[in-house]
Amino acid sequence: MLKGAAEKSVKEIIKQLCEWKKLEILEMNIQEDHIHYTKET
């Protein structure tokens, strides 16, 4: 389940990966069992 601390951790990991790959996150929506995000390359 992606709630609470797990949700925050996943969000931070995705942000760090996108920064590393020089991608911009345009939108992110984390649900209990899946993630949607839009990025710009």
mmCIF file as Biopython writes it, N, C-alpha, C and O atoms, coordinates in Angstrom:
data_model
#
loop_
_atom_site.group_PDB
_atom_site.id
_atom_site.type_symbol
_atom_site.label_atom_id
_atom_site.label_alt_id
_atom_site.label_comp_id
_atom_site.label_asym_id
_atom_site.label_entity_id
_atom_site.label_seq_id
_atom_site.pdbx_PDB_ins_code
_atom_site.Cartn_x
_atom_site.Cartn_y
_atom_site.Cartn_z
_atom_site.occupancy
_atom_site.B_iso_or_equiv
_atom_site.auth_seq_id
_atom_site.auth_asym_id
_atom_site.pdbx_PDB_model_num
ATOM 1   N N  . MET A ? 1  ? 0.841  -1.181 0.000   1.0 0.0 1  A 1 
ATOM 2   C CA . MET A ? 1  ? 0.000  0.000  0.000   1.0 0.0 1  A 1 
ATOM 3   C C  . MET A ? 1  ? 0.882  1.239  0.000   1.0 0.0 1  A 1 
ATOM 4   O O  . MET A ? 1  ? 1.820  1.344  0.790   1.0 0.0 1  A 1 
ATOM 5   N N  . LEU A ? 2  ? 0.582  2.154  -0.871  1.0 0.0 2  A 1 
ATOM 6   C CA . LEU A ? 2  ? 1.349  3.396  -0.966  1.0 0.0 2  A 1 
ATOM 7   C C  . LEU A ? 2  ? 0.624  4.499  -0.202  1.0 0.0 2  A 1 
ATOM 8   O O  . LEU A ? 2  ? -0.073 5.327  -0.788  1.0 0.0 2  A 1 
ATOM 9   N N  . LYS A ? 3  ? 0.804  4.492  1.111   1.0 0.0 3  A 1 
ATOM 10  C CA . LYS A ? 3  ? 0.193  5.489  1.985   1.0 0.0 3  A 1 
ATOM 11  C C  . LYS A ? 3  ? 1.231  5.961  2.988   1.0 0.0 3  A 1 
ATOM 12  O O  . LYS A ? 3  ? 2.188  5.244  3.281   1.0 0.0 3  A 1 
ATOM 13  N N  . GLY A ? 4  ? 1.047  7.143  3.504   1.0 0.0 4  A 1 
ATOM 14  C CA . GLY A ? 4  ? 1.894  7.651  4.575   1.0 0.0 4  A 1 
ATOM 15  C C  . GLY A ? 4  ? 3.359  7.720  4.197   1.0 0.0 4  A 1 
ATOM 16  O O  . GLY A ? 4  ? 3.722  8.323  3.188   1.0 0.0 4  A 1 
ATOM 17  N N  . ALA A ? 5  ? 4.205  7.094  5.018   1.0 0.0 5  A 1 
ATOM 18  C CA . ALA A ? 5  ? 5.654  7.138  4.817   1.0 0.0 5  A 1 
ATOM 19  C C  . ALA A ? 5  ? 6.060  6.478  3.497   1.0 0.0 5  A 1 
ATOM 20  O O  . ALA A ? 5  ? 6.982  6.948  2.831   1.0 0.0 5  A 1 
ATOM 21  N N  . ALA A ? 6  ? 5.382  5.398  3.116   1.0 0.0 6  A 1 
ATOM 22  C CA . ALA A ? 6  ? 5.698  4.724  1.850   1.0 0.0 6  A 1 
ATOM 23  C C  . ALA A ? 6  ? 5.427  5.652  0.672   1.0 0.0 6  A 1 
ATOM 24  O O  . ALA A ? 6  ? 6.222  5.713  -0.266  1.0 0.0 6  A 1 
ATOM 25  N N  . GLU A ? 7  ? 4.316  6.372  0.715   1.0 0.0 7  A 1 
ATOM 26  C CA . GLU A ? 7  ? 3.978  7.318  -0.354  1.0 0.0 7  A 1 
ATOM 27  C C  . GLU A ? 7  ? 5.043  8.402  -0.454  1.0 0.0 7  A 1 
ATOM 28  O O  . GLU A ? 7  ? 5.490  8.732  -1.553  1.0 0.0 7  A 1 
ATOM 29  N N  . LYS A ? 8  ? 5.451  8.955  0.673   1.0 0.0 8  A 1 
ATOM 30  C CA . LYS A ? 8  ? 6.469  10.007 0.681   1.0 0.0 8  A 1 
ATOM 31  C C  . LYS A ? 8  ? 7.796  9.490  0.140   1.0 0.0 8  A 1 
ATOM 32  O O  . LYS A ? 8  ? 8.474  10.185 -0.616  1.0 0.0 8  A 1 
ATOM 33  N N  . SER A ? 9  ? 8.168  8.274  0.523   1.0 0.0 9  A 1 
ATOM 34  C CA . SER A ? 9  ? 9.426  7.684  0.055   1.0 0.0 9  A 1 
ATOM 35  C C  . SER A ? 9  ? 9.410  7.470  -1.453  1.0 0.0 9  A 1 
ATOM 36  O O  . SER A ? 9  ? 10.369 7.817  -2.142  1.0 0.0 9  A 1 
ATOM 37  N N  . VAL A ? 10 ? 8.330  6.902  -1.965  1.0 0.0 10 A 1 
ATOM 38  C CA . VAL A ? 10 ? 8.215  6.651  -3.403  1.0 0.0 10 A 1 
ATOM 39  C C  . VAL A ? 10 ? 8.258  7.968  -4.169  1.0 0.0 10 A 1 
ATOM 40  O O  . VAL A ? 10 ? 8.941  8.066  -5.188  1.0 0.0 10 A 1 
ATOM 41  N N  . LYS A ? 11 ? 7.545  8.969  -3.696  1.0 0.0 11 A 1 
ATOM 42  C CA . LYS A ? 11 ? 7.528  10.274 -4.354  1.0 0.0 11 A 1 
ATOM 43  C C  . LYS A ? 11 ? 8.940  10.868 -4.394  1.0 0.0 11 A 1 
ATOM 44  O O  . LYS A ? 11 ? 9.353  11.402 -5.424  1.0 0.0 11 A 1 
ATOM 45  N N  . GLU A ? 12 ? 9.673  10.783 -3.304  1.0 0.0 12 A 1 
ATOM 46  C CA . GLU A ? 12 ? 11.032 11.325 -3.240  1.0 0.0 12 A 1 
ATOM 47  C C  . GLU A ? 12 ? 11.971 10.560 -4.167  1.0 0.0 12 A 1 
ATOM 48  O O  . GLU A ? 12 ? 12.815 11.167 -4.827  1.0 0.0 12 A 1 
ATOM 49  N N  . ILE A ? 13 ? 11.838 9.245  -4.225  1.0 0.0 13 A 1 
ATOM 50  C CA . ILE A ? 13 ? 12.680 8.438  -5.119  1.0 0.0 13 A 1 
ATOM 51  C C  . ILE A ? 13 ? 12.422 8.806  -6.576  1.0 0.0 13 A 1 
ATOM 52  O O  . ILE A ? 13 ? 13.369 8.954  -7.349  1.0 0.0 13 A 1 
ATOM 53  N N  . ILE A ? 14 ? 11.157 8.956  -6.962  1.0 0.0 14 A 1 
ATOM 54  C CA . ILE A ? 14 ? 10.825 9.337  -8.338  1.0 0.0 14 A 1 
ATOM 55  C C  . ILE A ? 14 ? 11.396 10.714 -8.650  1.0 0.0 14 A 1 
ATOM 56  O O  . ILE A ? 14 ? 11.949 10.919 -9.730  1.0 0.0 14 A 1 
ATOM 57  N N  . LYS A ? 15 ? 11.274 11.662 -7.725  1.0 0.0 15 A 1 
ATOM 58  C CA . LYS A ? 15 ? 11.832 13.003 -7.932  1.0 0.0 15 A 1 
ATOM 59  C C  . LYS A ? 15 ? 13.345 12.946 -8.120  1.0 0.0 15 A 1 
ATOM 60  O O  . LYS A ? 15 ? 13.884 13.608 -9.007  1.0 0.0 15 A 1 
ATOM 61  N N  . GLN A ? 16 ? 14.033 12.162 -7.292  1.0 0.0 16 A 1 
ATOM 62  C CA . GLN A ? 16 ? 15.490 12.046 -7.393  1.0 0.0 16 A 1 
ATOM 63  C C  . GLN A ? 16 ? 15.905 11.415 -8.719  1.0 0.0 16 A 1 
ATOM 64  O O  . GLN A ? 16 ? 16.862 11.866 -9.347  1.0 0.0 16 A 1 
ATOM 65  N N  . LEU A ? 17 ? 15.195 10.379 -9.146  1.0 0.0 17 A 1 
ATOM 66  C CA . LEU A ? 17 ? 15.507 9.742  -10.425 1.0 0.0 17 A 1 
ATOM 67  C C  . LEU A ? 17 ? 15.303 10.701 -11.592 1.0 0.0 17 A 1 
ATOM 68  O O  . LEU A ? 17 ? 16.113 10.736 -12.519 1.0 0.0 17 A 1 
ATOM 69  N N  . CYS A ? 18 ? 14.234 11.470 -11.549 1.0 0.0 18 A 1 
ATOM 70  C CA . CYS A ? 18 ? 13.970 12.425 -12.622 1.0 0.0 18 A 1 
ATOM 71  C C  . CYS A ? 18 ? 15.019 13.534 -12.638 1.0 0.0 18 A 1 
ATOM 72  O O  . CYS A ? 18 ? 15.448 13.956 -13.712 1.0 0.0 18 A 1 
ATOM 73  N N  . GLU A ? 19 ? 15.435 14.007 -11.476 1.0 0.0 19 A 1 
ATOM 74  C CA . GLU A ? 19 ? 16.509 15.003 -11.415 1.0 0.0 19 A 1 
ATOM 75  C C  . GLU A ? 19 ? 17.795 14.424 -11.998 1.0 0.0 19 A 1 
ATOM 76  O O  . GLU A ? 19 ? 18.477 15.090 -12.777 1.0 0.0 19 A 1 
ATOM 77  N N  . TRP A ? 20 ? 18.129 13.197 -11.629 1.0 0.0 20 A 1 
ATOM 78  C CA . TRP A ? 20 ? 19.336 12.529 -12.115 1.0 0.0 20 A 1 
ATOM 79  C C  . TRP A ? 20 ? 19.322 12.401 -13.639 1.0 0.0 20 A 1 
ATOM 80  O O  . TRP A ? 20 ? 20.346 12.597 -14.293 1.0 0.0 20 A 1 
ATOM 81  N N  . LYS A ? 21 ? 18.157 12.071 -14.200 1.0 0.0 21 A 1 
ATOM 82  C CA . LYS A ? 21 ? 18.022 11.908 -15.647 1.0 0.0 21 A 1 
ATOM 83  C C  . LYS A ? 21 ? 17.664 13.214 -16.360 1.0 0.0 21 A 1 
ATOM 84  O O  . LYS A ? 21 ? 17.431 13.224 -17.569 1.0 0.0 21 A 1 
ATOM 85  N N  . LYS A ? 22 ? 17.622 14.316 -15.604 1.0 0.0 22 A 1 
ATOM 86  C CA . LYS A ? 22 ? 17.305 15.649 -16.134 1.0 0.0 22 A 1 
ATOM 87  C C  . LYS A ? 22 ? 15.917 15.691 -16.791 1.0 0.0 22 A 1 
ATOM 88  O O  . LYS A ? 22 ? 15.744 16.224 -17.887 1.0 0.0 22 A 1 
ATOM 89  N N  . LEU A ? 23 ? 14.952 15.120 -16.097 1.0 0.0 23 A 1 
ATOM 90  C CA . LEU A ? 23 ? 13.561 15.124 -16.537 1.0 0.0 23 A 1 
ATOM 91  C C  . LEU A ? 23 ? 12.758 16.000 -15.588 1.0 0.0 23 A 1 
ATOM 92  O O  . LEU A ? 23 ? 13.051 16.063 -14.394 1.0 0.0 23 A 1 
ATOM 93  N N  . GLU A ? 24 ? 11.765 16.662 -16.108 1.0 0.0 24 A 1 
ATOM 94  C CA . GLU A ? 24 ? 10.894 17.500 -15.284 1.0 0.0 24 A 1 
ATOM 95  C C  . GLU A ? 24 ? 9.566  16.782 -15.061 1.0 0.0 24 A 1 
ATOM 96  O O  . GLU A ? 24 ? 8.917  16.355 -16.015 1.0 0.0 24 A 1 
ATOM 97  N N  . ILE A ? 25 ? 9.169  16.652 -13.806 1.0 0.0 25 A 1 
ATOM 98  C CA . ILE A ? 25 ? 7.873  16.058 -13.481 1.0 0.0 25 A 1 
ATOM 99  C C  . ILE A ? 25 ? 6.817  17.146 -13.640 1.0 0.0 25 A 1 
ATOM 100 O O  . ILE A ? 25 ? 6.874  18.179 -12.972 1.0 0.0 25 A 1 
ATOM 101 N N  . LEU A ? 26 ? 5.869  16.913 -14.513 1.0 0.0 26 A 1 
ATOM 102 C CA . LEU A ? 26 ? 4.796  17.875 -14.740 1.0 0.0 26 A 1 
ATOM 103 C C  . LEU A ? 26 ? 3.614  17.613 -13.820 1.0 0.0 26 A 1 
ATOM 104 O O  . LEU A ? 26 ? 2.907  18.537 -13.418 1.0 0.0 26 A 1 
ATOM 105 N N  . GLU A ? 27 ? 3.410  16.339 -13.493 1.0 0.0 27 A 1 
ATOM 106 C CA . GLU A ? 27 ? 2.254  15.953 -12.680 1.0 0.0 27 A 1 
ATOM 107 C C  . GLU A ? 27 ? 2.530  14.586 -12.059 1.0 0.0 27 A 1 
ATOM 108 O O  . GLU A ? 27 ? 3.112  13.711 -12.700 1.0 0.0 27 A 1 
ATOM 109 N N  . MET A ? 28 ? 2.106  14.408 -10.800 1.0 0.0 28 A 1 
ATOM 110 C CA . MET A ? 28 ? 2.262  13.100 -10.148 1.0 0.0 28 A 1 
ATOM 111 C C  . MET A ? 28 ? 1.058  12.844 -9.257  1.0 0.0 28 A 1 
ATOM 112 O O  . MET A ? 28 ? 0.631  13.714 -8.499  1.0 0.0 28 A 1 
ATOM 113 N N  . ASN A ? 29 ? 0.518  11.633 -9.362  1.0 0.0 29 A 1 
ATOM 114 C CA . ASN A ? 29 ? -0.630 11.228 -8.566  1.0 0.0 29 A 1 
ATOM 115 C C  . ASN A ? 29 ? -0.361 9.818  -8.051  1.0 0.0 29 A 1 
ATOM 116 O O  . ASN A ? 29 ? -0.298 8.867  -8.831  1.0 0.0 29 A 1 
ATOM 117 N N  . ILE A ? 30 ? -0.202 9.688  -6.739  1.0 0.0 30 A 1 
ATOM 118 C CA . ILE A ? 30 ? 0.076  8.388  -6.133  1.0 0.0 30 A 1 
ATOM 119 C C  . ILE A ? 30 ? -1.194 7.872  -5.465  1.0 0.0 30 A 1 
ATOM 120 O O  . ILE A ? 30 ? -1.750 8.509  -4.570  1.0 0.0 30 A 1 
ATOM 121 N N  . GLN A ? 31 ? -1.640 6.698  -5.923  1.0 0.0 31 A 1 
ATOM 122 C CA . GLN A ? 31 ? -2.796 6.026  -5.347  1.0 0.0 31 A 1 
ATOM 123 C C  . GLN A ? 31 ? -2.297 4.901  -4.443  1.0 0.0 31 A 1 
ATOM 124 O O  . GLN A ? 31 ? -1.091 4.668  -4.360  1.0 0.0 31 A 1 
ATOM 125 N N  . GLU A ? 32 ? -3.189 4.213  -3.778  1.0 0.0 32 A 1 
ATOM 126 C CA . GLU A ? 32 ? -2.804 3.137  -2.860  1.0 0.0 32 A 1 
ATOM 127 C C  . GLU A ? 32 ? -2.073 1.998  -3.556  1.0 0.0 32 A 1 
ATOM 128 O O  . GLU A ? 32 ? -1.218 1.352  -2.951  1.0 0.0 32 A 1 
ATOM 129 N N  . ASP A ? 33 ? -2.402 1.742  -4.826  1.0 0.0 33 A 1 
ATOM 130 C CA . ASP A ? 33 ? -1.820 0.581  -5.496  1.0 0.0 33 A 1 
ATOM 131 C C  . ASP A ? 33 ? -1.148 0.885  -6.833  1.0 0.0 33 A 1 
ATOM 132 O O  . ASP A ? 33 ? -0.729 -0.037 -7.532  1.0 0.0 33 A 1 
ATOM 133 N N  . HIS A ? 34 ? -1.040 2.166  -7.200  1.0 0.0 34 A 1 
ATOM 134 C CA . HIS A ? 34 ? -0.371 2.510  -8.450  1.0 0.0 34 A 1 
ATOM 135 C C  . HIS A ? 34 ? 0.008  3.992  -8.474  1.0 0.0 34 A 1 
ATOM 136 O O  . HIS A ? 34 ? -0.420 4.777  -7.628  1.0 0.0 34 A 1 
ATOM 137 N N  . ILE A ? 35 ? 0.821  4.347  -9.464  1.0 0.0 35 A 1 
ATOM 138 C CA . ILE A ? 35 ? 1.321  5.719  -9.593  1.0 0.0 35 A 1 
ATOM 139 C C  . ILE A ? 35 ? 1.112  6.187  -11.023 1.0 0.0 35 A 1 
ATOM 140 O O  . ILE A ? 35 ? 1.342  5.437  -11.971 1.0 0.0 35 A 1 
ATOM 141 N N  . HIS A ? 36 ? 0.673  7.438  -11.173 1.0 0.0 36 A 1 
ATOM 142 C CA . HIS A ? 36 ? 0.617  8.104  -12.470 1.0 0.0 36 A 1 
ATOM 143 C C  . HIS A ? 36 ? 1.526  9.319  -12.382 1.0 0.0 36 A 1 
ATOM 144 O O  . HIS A ? 36 ? 1.470  10.075 -11.411 1.0 0.0 36 A 1 
ATOM 145 N N  . TYR A ? 37 ? 2.360  9.506  -13.394 1.0 0.0 37 A 1 
ATOM 146 C CA . TYR A ? 37 ? 3.119  10.744 -13.448 1.0 0.0 37 A 1 
ATOM 147 C C  . TYR A ? 37 ? 3.398  11.101 -14.896 1.0 0.0 37 A 1 
ATOM 148 O O  . TYR A ? 37 ? 3.534  10.232 -15.757 1.0 0.0 37 A 1 
ATOM 149 N N  . THR A ? 38 ? 3.479  12.393 -15.141 1.0 0.0 38 A 1 
ATOM 150 C CA . THR A ? 38 ? 3.770  12.927 -16.456 1.0 0.0 38 A 1 
ATOM 151 C C  . THR A ? 38 ? 5.091  13.652 -16.355 1.0 0.0 38 A 1 
ATOM 152 O O  . THR A ? 38 ? 5.304  14.451 -15.444 1.0 0.0 38 A 1 
ATOM 153 N N  . LYS A ? 39 ? 5.983  13.373 -17.297 1.0 0.0 39 A 1 
ATOM 154 C CA . LYS A ? 39 ? 7.292  14.005 -17.269 1.0 0.0 39 A 1 
ATOM 155 C C  . LYS A ? 39 ? 7.579  14.645 -18.614 1.0 0.0 39 A 1 
ATOM 156 O O  . LYS A ? 39 ? 6.975  14.304 -19.631 1.0 0.0 39 A 1 
ATOM 157 N N  . GLU A ? 40 ? 8.509  15.576 -18.593 1.0 0.0 40 A 1 
ATOM 158 C CA . GLU A ? 40 ? 8.945  16.228 -19.819 1.0 0.0 40 A 1 
ATOM 159 C C  . GLU A ? 40 ? 10.421 15.923 -19.996 1.0 0.0 40 A 1 
ATOM 160 O O  . GLU A ? 40 ? 11.208 16.058 -19.059 1.0 0.0 40 A 1 
ATOM 161 N N  . THR A ? 41 ? 10.795 15.511 -21.203 1.0 0.0 41 A 1 
ATOM 162 C CA . THR A ? 41 ? 12.201 15.177 -21.452 1.0 0.0 41 A 1 
ATOM 163 C C  . THR A ? 41 ? 12.950 16.341 -22.028 1.0 0.0 41 A 1 
ATOM 164 O O  . THR A ? 41 ? 14.146 16.233 -22.298 1.0 0.0 41 A 1 
#
